[in-house]
């Protein structure tokens, strides 16, 4: 093959050719046979052999080409220098980052070590306790954690519980052991405290009048050497560790019935323990995290904080078939009675059909312990500033709670309202799920309540039966949004009025002849004995023997019979089939209600008008049911069970049902105590 190429037409001084040559001569080498002649004449050349191919490399002495190569070298060198600078800068930044991170890590390790040493090198607490007629105080390491010098407040035994590792306050209670049953409450509280906790005791004024033997024995077990001899108006203080030994005790004897013991000042030093000795190890899950947060801060809840067998704080109740109330918010009215709230929420969360996401606890005041209780159960708690005093404060708390609930749940048509001192039956939600249709379909209804004022153990028996009553019972009730927003909220008692909210709602001007639905057997139980309008005596007399349903699945019978006209027809039919009791006997006699079964027994009493309750209140005393005011009546007629019989007490002539009274029967009349005193 002839590899020679004729370059006769080539422009020898063409600069483009020169650039092509410089970029790559090899692909063109076989074609450039005449290159020696071209470059020899112009530039001069050198022959270089690559195998069978000879390449002619010119001697480029041109000044122009030399300058081009010089610029390239400068650019390349500049780029190298720039890359080196960037590399040095990155190296500097990394070194600075490593140095800074190391310093921060060192400081963090130091802080954690200091914290570790603080918690793991126990120190001591210095506690001062003052106990006297008019004042109690407790100072820990110079900080006052209790001081009560109110003239008419704080009588009894004050107890403070401290954490044995940190010295923090975990509980504070006052038990008026001058009053009945308070020693029982104190004993229960002390038994619920975990072993190892530091207990501080101090008496203010008087603390032994109603302290019985079992409470004294418990104090002795906790280390007291004076509990056996503590007497009327004696002054006493003690610091001890539960399950261990007392750190100190001080006692001053009263010199007479009208005098008090001298004030005592008790000073003790209490050694703290390692943090890990005061905490439990529970499984690593959300429930345990809630439990740990609670138990490291709060005391007095027994086995909730047990290390070995803690009580459950999560529950799995059965769902309701055809649940129509799962989206109804449940609002719990609360104050500063955290142990009541704990008991209440435990029963509420165990009730079949509960939707925990719809429960909110509204706390009247910025109290920490009730909020911790809500967090223990994973329930939302909301605190708000109290408004007003005494009854006005309670009334405003109710209004604020209902208003806030309807704002929070914008689509809710109803609300279920509960209080912190109520047990809830296992069929609480099932009851409302079946009864809510009545509130939907009957405009003459005011509410549906889980409570029946006349429902006592001896006056009720069938949980499937419902009644209509003119009084609003409260204590667990279903309220319609439209009623609240259209009628109640605009007219709610203002903060300057010391009115009971429930008495206001029962007034005829507010109720407007509407009635409430109640069960024969209540679905809530009032257990609280401490409150604004309650004490232990009142609880024992009027609430302790109240009935409470424990059956899990109760089908309400003939719900449509509770519609206004149907219910009135039902009562009329019962009267027509009833038997009149012997009206010559006193209602207070045991034989007044005959020993028969499954009968409808009729009692006619004198009642001149709808507000004439004189005879009824006396009969209520005889029957040992609510007698403080008239409640639970329908059209001047009361309905309940006794000795297995249906009892209807009918007011004459006030009740429309009195027309069925036998003509020759004289209604029973019992003069009230006020009238007796007047005469």
Steps between C-alpha positions, in 0.01 A plus 500: 500500500623842411483711816635813337271796473526800269489821698554729211182688568571538870548856618830455687445789731144410589477531885203263515711222362761567761241469780379169355852379488570593860179341629574164349749407240479122522163456321634704212856368488444258211335769296767765557770353275623842390528651851882493503505728200232732638644543847861487391457807290296691751612390844747214479418149620606186685417143391355270770421135419212305654526152359443524127381854524721801495371817663648832414494730803565860418730727698247756618696810559219731427456769764118476474488130589742550783274762657197269471675223690616746766142615572385140537773423748407809704132399505583143601735617774238746627239228514739277692572777748128574539425131560776490760356805676151345502645177638683691775184692586296179528770347715493802729120490529507127586768552761301786656181286501680208662647730763167670578308169512760352727480795736117483511512125553747545781276761664194275457680202650610721788140623558362146485772381733423782743131413479581132549715581800228724641238225483732218594667661796219525757486797730270580789183704539461736793134511602334734750140438609286739705177372657268714712141608565499767230779411259680215328804538278759277335836632376736280295857622445392855568199490264150524647282232342205530740369787707142511625401766749141563385269548795213282375685265270730201518390333823629146551808302393712635214707245307773566244668226295856558375703307243779315681752564219426857391311649794222625270142527630292209367175549695342733751178426691305627798268271696252660739516220753281706731214389268368146448653266239798725431725256685386231255590725208839572655570131555405422142732771370793383712449141390517616138845657548798302365759370744808718531324835466569772759188593702455827690213534753374806688181579694326835477240589765347157577561167331401213726132533595382250234827305461417138578722212599587372152635842396708525817641152438599602150687807629673276750600264222651796316721571800301721735554448872225748591202384293353302790494802732408775251196671650270799481682808369845343537763635259714252308747473211696211351737431209544138396574273206229251412614145556815610676548715810397841637746789481337699777180563696386789720200514732332753730219405739192718545466615861118506497180478299505869408869523419745371239840350527796734452632546144766249402799540266649184357836513318640191329761405243383238249756322279402456135549179302627426149258589224489145364389375841185712480389405147343190346603328178196443279473380138608748234168615354268801494295384798812460714623846398171650624524296818863599562428870451211475747666285765820707509296809586181392682423274798195348666367274223603160634580227250485736205868551579580143607830377357389135481125503435383847393131558452389545136464852365381386155170322450328311221121517552262347249373714210131581461306356208347782294676762708319831444686700764867427423545855370334669799756684718522407868601784733612431856458784750802495734664709770779404740384153605750290301433166668130541426590575138719189482216277620250667268718472185580139576130409500425720198775343287374153597146565377394316184493721192726775636689715249799633693574756227175681582575538873628831640558585866447866588687600817379808689837647596866441423541188712781265396393166646163474318683577176751223573205262551361581154844442344530168683195376308594675176197733523508870416478732799433873471559746785337842514493798730227478767230767487295596804479344845319202650178415313559772242840351423350156445228647282750688282715188474204308358421772250863531388527122463190463283589803287857381445384149412263616228773727360749215501258258335332728248279229347377353828123518554516367857730488799522252789590676826657317794659599830824378656330332799283257303543132421374408154318172436631253246191564283514879533548564127263220405231671706543832318533324165149359543338805660636775274223446243252635755680832517500509120130429460326666797514880536348475849824349631770703671779245545590133547669425832681193633392589856169448678456696824259236637710200397613331821580137566156452657307711245622365164566164339452497120781673299301473175222735618499875423301783662409856408564763770455876514820565697844510333707240688849571361777264617571363153267643238452560129444860387392620156715767336204702375352520851825629645584754231145629445369507858746413775823675405347847438318490836758316712536646853768768510807482722349732762214254573560228760264258329532126461505441125284184531237672717484775240450244224216341700314829534168510315598812301797315351357149477174617336299185583754271332607174662806279522541126443650304793559128559338309783850380597764772474797473262720722716592480868596802712796405720652839586476603863706820483390806307334838511152359574585154632651340811535148638172514693307619196660231285408227747138607537403586144743329260662196656204264442416634156444229238754443221468268203771236460350300213713539184230469235154637577242545228266784590138390485247680278695822452220652293274475805693797637366737237272749675154373405607135513643542850191675633285222356733244664466663844122526462480132418717412799269699731192327362660164572642598837401431860453771762699440819343532847498877557413462868857394570796733527746493209773463760362161610667194351157353412394807301637328189344153512706185457389421147698467177476641150203723574428865418430674830338843513547767767303826490636798697375851560665742256311822444713627212810406300739652758331359810748232610423497872360147524732356238817607684374335819418181311846511338651501850291194589614321183864604562547666163595854396310742725689830486282626219250348258658318207418226254132580450287494186179706495487501884552123512802300628591156371737242655522140622464360851486138614487386137197716416447809284407795723316806367457793742243741355442858616137604549366717344821627334561197279295433187511136607312581822171469309533124544495523882210309656231745608487387862879506550659780702850591381778462753616823660807528724579832657852619433747582774486874421123504542528302825746752642283788383194360675 
